[in-house]
């Protein structure tokens, strides 16, 4: 079992930055693909970014490309999401998730077995 806890959310003005962290416990995350997802009010949860076991491969939703960066520190069992140039439409609850064997990258939520509780990000105009 892997437990995931997100942190770093908050209120920020448009154009600002936040860095989300996702700390894992219970098992090393080095063998898992990690994804960040978000759910805005009234919308379904959607893929934001993913990273393979080594951090050498990443994938992003078109809406965040060039603004968000996913990274991981397996030694610290922690995954990060650096969010720059934030927009009001980035307002959502952000979740990290772990799954698979660390080799693939998938936007589909069904490929992820472990989920955190989420952290709220609110971007004001």
Secondary structure, DSSP 4 states (H G I P E B T S, - for coil): --EEEEE--EEEETT--EEEEEEEESS-GGGSEEEEEEE-TTS--EEEEEE-TTSS-EEE-TTTTTTEEEEEETTTTEEEEEE-S--GGG-EEEEEEEETTSS-----GGG--EE---EEEEEE-
